[in-house]
Amino acid sequence: MNPRSRPLDVALIAGFAALIAVCALLPDIKTGAGVPFSLQTFGVLLVGACLGPVRGFLAVTLYLAGGAIGLPIFSGGAAGLGHFTGPTAGYLVAFPLAAALCGYLVSRNRERASDFTLVFTAGLLSSFLLIHTLGALNLAWRADMSIKAAFIYDAQFFPGDVLKNVAMALVATSVHRAFGWLMPRSTAPAERSAALEPSAA
């Protein structure tokens, strides 16, 4: 984070953490086909896509910390440290990592941050590589299930996550078109090398 914009960064982190809480507390969406789904992961990935890897990670971590200390801001109004030792703990642990990965993928292509395909792909990859993987592995451990059974159980949430990533990409690209300064610039390797070279006398 740039020290010159630290107050803004803190405000954005806190504001987007509150946004995740609101998404988690909204009633589950019933599709009429398959299981209902909440907007919690929508909020998590939206934060990463809008704020970038560092601020996205910190915003989700702040949200989790609030729930851990007893604020009823987890899905369904739940709270408490017990959620970090139960069957769904893997999903919670994966949230800040997924936000960071999504933010990293978008920030590496900052000039295309308003590109729907880029943001949708970043969100989908982050969701499937981290949230579903860590969630299913912890589920197998904590719920005494086989890994295969845990992944089969987790697969029922795939359609909902695809739809949530479509919505997330639509919102995030609109945000970047309106507030192009929001996504921090990612320094490319060549730029970093140039910055380290001594200036000519």
Steps between C-alpha positions, in 0.01 A plus 500: 500500500621848418559694826365813336161332454495301824184666641320422174630143504377450858159640410474275194605192695244568772228591253547192286517277811158640591383426145594132542303493826194641326530244221531219756194616693270528199252211470616202296397510136267215404538403137234230488762257372769368727608648833442866596812714520612803699682807371792466743750377240368762257608765750836337566598483131357844427726648767807340343402603148443860608776560756785281379687224684625678813199712589267221390675253731490747790130582448401133507726435800334790684159353419605159634649656812173679568307175476757318714463745789124459503349743251210316330627562147562152365247338268162479670605735780740250654814595696774362722833322489327164476445559129878475450511148639183360343422333165477833314827643636682428176273735310559781749877452498497505119308828477792745550725287280241497222451876526877549478534272197206661322642845574845397382373365169299816433774740615757331277279609210394831651439663161238228437333521841173596331515192275222258600678187377816579698320568827262206461788262431701636794205450733417154373860379526534640852174339605570154360871482578474623858149523645366171365828313544575605858133482590461142379828384654405637842153356462651155443713543813247652738190315384671162478429465129713358224668761282297381203173533693598847621573623149176348370310679777683825421418469128137588566613859558676532162203639300429763763863606506508541123196727521652695790818554301299629206332751733832583669669571166213721386516706821881514517543611138238771553689617810828517308342692215367756749801505735807414298731606783363237740715207385862545614761484229699177489869556430618276219840323535657722236379811677636373832840432344509845346414657833793320663754614241718796608420827331739627239743761630 
